[in-house]
Amino acid sequence: MKAIIFSAGLGTRFKPWTDHHPKALAPVNGKPLLQRNIEYLQQYGIRDVVVNVHHFPDQIIEAVKTNNGWGSNVMISDESDSVLETGGGLLKAADLLRSNEPFISINADILTNLNITKLLEYHKKQEALISFGVTTRPSSRNLLFDENYRLVGWKNNQTEEYRMANKSLSGKEPNIIARSYSCVVVYQPEVLDLITQRGKFSVIDVYLDLGGAHKIMGYDHSGDLLVDVGKPDSVAKAEALFP
């Protein structure tokens, strides 16, 4: 099984570190975020890993080379010319990810102990195109699901904007389940040929575009550890939870 770790972001919320370094190399208890996620994947036997790069790409490439991929086969997807966000990054890396089995994506700045084996079992049982972890933690944006945890839409909790995959719903129905995205995702390989967007776009756009015709499922793992290391002040929380 292969995985991609999204590591190309500018990390604007993580200044001043990201004025001189990529966020993926920010240390948590002495280990860069990228290393921690490579080792997280290794716990589940996943050692073929794509890392996309844009912001200070040479630093990530050098870190991977110097550390021999921290024990994994690390392939670089180079976005130096233009940052493509998660969806565009996924599409650009398609040839590196293609195989006859599902693949995983995670974000370099998310640390979690979500059990990938259980997520894969859920994905297989649901016969889904895409399955991803979600929790009940507070968030400015939520993904919306029906009572069976099939994706139906997205909501911005600050602006009350709704974007619906299921166009027959408004998102305000009483049985709608709102959950926060955990950024650990399983994809069937055919998803790479179903993406219609081009250029710079988010994987959320892909979910909403495909969710009407295809089964995209949320896996609720509330109670597991999860830290979005999005700002420098979140490092202390991460260090307390991830020694």
C-alpha positions, 0 to 999 in steps of 0.5 A: 500500500502507498501513501501521500503526505501533503507537505507542500503548504506555505504554513502561513499560520506557523510563522516565524518558523515558516519564514525560513523552513517548511512546516513539515520539518517543524520539530515536536519533541525533537522529531520533525512532523514529516518524520512522525507521520512517516513513522506513523504509517510504518506502524501499519506496514506502509513504507512507500510514501509520496511527499509533495513539496513546494515551500523550501522544497530543498530542505525537505528533499535534503532531510529525506536524503540525509535520513534515508527516508526514515526507513521508508521509500520516499518519493518526491512530487515536486510542486516547486513551480506552483503550490496546488493545494491538497487536491491538485497535489493528489492529482499531480502525484497520481502516477506515483500513487497508482496501483491495484489497491487502495492508498492513503493520504495524510497531512504533514501537520496532523498528528493522530493515533487513529488506527489505520487498520480499523479505517481500512476495515471500515472502508472495505465493509462500506465498499466506499470510493473514499473513507476518512476519519472524522471526530466531534472536536470543534472546528470552523468547518464541518463535513456533513453526513446522513445517518449512515455517515455517507457524505452529503455536504460541507458547512462553514460554521462562521459564515453559514455557507453550505456546499452540498454533494447531495443536491436534494438536501439543504444541509439543515435537515434534522438528521444531518451529522456534522463532524470535523475532518481528520485528514487521514483518508483511504481512496480506491485507486480509481478515484485518480481517474474520476477527478475532474478539477485541474490546477490548484484545488482542495481534496474537499472539492473532490469529495463534494464533486464525487459524493453525489454519485459515489459512496464517500464515508466518514469514520468517526474515531472521536476519542483518539488523539489528534492535534492540528499542529497549525500554529506555533502554540499548538506545538506544546499540546502536540508535545504533551500528547506525542512524546 
